Amino acid sequence: MAIGCGVTFVQLEFVAFMAVVFTAYWLLRERRWQNALLVGASAVFYGWIHPWFLILLYTSAILDFLMGQAIERAPRYRRWFLGLSLAGNLGMLAYFKYAGFFVDNVIEALGALGVTANLQTLHVFLPVGISFYTFQTMSYTIDVYRRELTPRRDLLDYLVYISFFPQLVAGPIERAGRLLPQVEAPRVFHVERVVSGLTLAMW
């Protein structure tokens, strides 16, 4: 799976990047600074080759962050806020994944009918991992809508959940109820957990 910085998970560049982030992360010690580092590292990781990818990522993230709070403040309009979340995210996903495909097929269909189409084919560049983070941000709003999750007010913690670079472009799609509590909790360094994590990564 290609990633935003132009390498893959099994290349030495990623290993070096991961090693630097890992070392800096544990040197910081304080959770807030660790989360700030993770957000910054995720932005570098995802936006290295195409920085405009970050606009889409943060647009989707902030949309659902605001919709989650709006659902809590005005519960009688919660369906409308959920609808805005779904429309914004699915609209963006549909455009980048299917706009070029749709135009190409319209041109071919008209050509089969003997009609010369002057439509210019859209060459839409598909952002890496857009499906993963789009569904992840929507799952947050859906969980808030269902009252299975309390909307978060800390944008930094929330952005770690959305943009966490080890799973940003290749999944899995993490539910907020599973990952957010880990983002919000203090961390303690355990050699056993590091060994376990490296073993899983190597496998």
Disulfide bonds with the S-S distance in Angstrom:
none
